[in-house]
Amino acid sequence: MIPWPRRPRLVTGNWKMHKTAAEGGALAADISARARRELPCEIAVCPPFTAIEAVAAALRGGPVRLGAQNLHAEPQGAYTGEIAGAMLVAHGCQLVIVGHSERRHGMGETDAIVAAKLNAARRDGLVPIVCVGETLAEREAGGTDAVLERQVGAAYAGLGPADAAVTVVAYEPVWAIGTGRVASPEQARAAHRVIRSALDRGVGPGVGEGMAILYGGSVNANNAVALFAEEDLDGALVGGASLDAPGFWSIALAAGGSRAPR
């Protein structure tokens, strides 16, 4: 697994169901060229499965890391349409997104499935980016803290501090994903602190403070500076804005330059 420094600043692009192999390779090459000149923070991209090989080739030898958008909990088997962690590793992936809200709410992934995938990623040598977040109804009902505590507690059940240290959490309020709405810096800060406290209780004292927690949900070049000025935000999981190299790079620069290095 990646030997992360304590609370790395990380910006990851989640391309979702966008970009063919050729398009993804071109986008990755543009991002990689920028990173070879200057690397403001840790940067990763997560293309669709069909573009992984082309993106891996474009990133080869550079500092940008390759990730994937999902994996199956089992190492192999009769799971039509699924992909195993070892297959991702064989193509150069180092990270994998786990439990994105579009899979929780659109494809029925439960807390138990997310936990199984987190452990599968660890088993296969991938850094899991574990997504948590509340719906608009849950926030309006005052349930944000309870939702985050439940999701974090379930995902990290049974893990020790050393295991948790090689994972990343992404706070993605469901109501902000792809909607153009973005959590205020104050809302994001409060949620990140709830997540850190939940990690302290569920895994061990001090674990939350040492973990990288990203924000995701309509992050773009215009709001990134204000978000990353918050000490508790360690980077971003970027959706639509990651499909444009200059815009994505502006977010990475904001994450890298918003505060003094730790």
RAUR-V93872 format. One record per helix or strand of 3 or more residues. SS is the DSSP state (H for helix, E for strand). FROM is the first residue (numbers start at 1). TO is the last residue. Records with the same first field share a line. If there is no record, write none. Layout:
# RAUR-V93872
SS->FROM-TO ; FROM-TO
This chain:
# RAUR-V93872
E->10-14 ; 42-46 ; 65-68 ; 95-98 ; 127-132 ; 168-172 ; 213-216 ; 235-238
H->21-37 ; 49-59 ; 85-90 ; 101-104 ; 111-123 ; 136-140 ; 144-155 ; 161-164 ; 174-176 ; 185-202 ; 207-210 ; 224-228 ; 240-243 ; 245-257
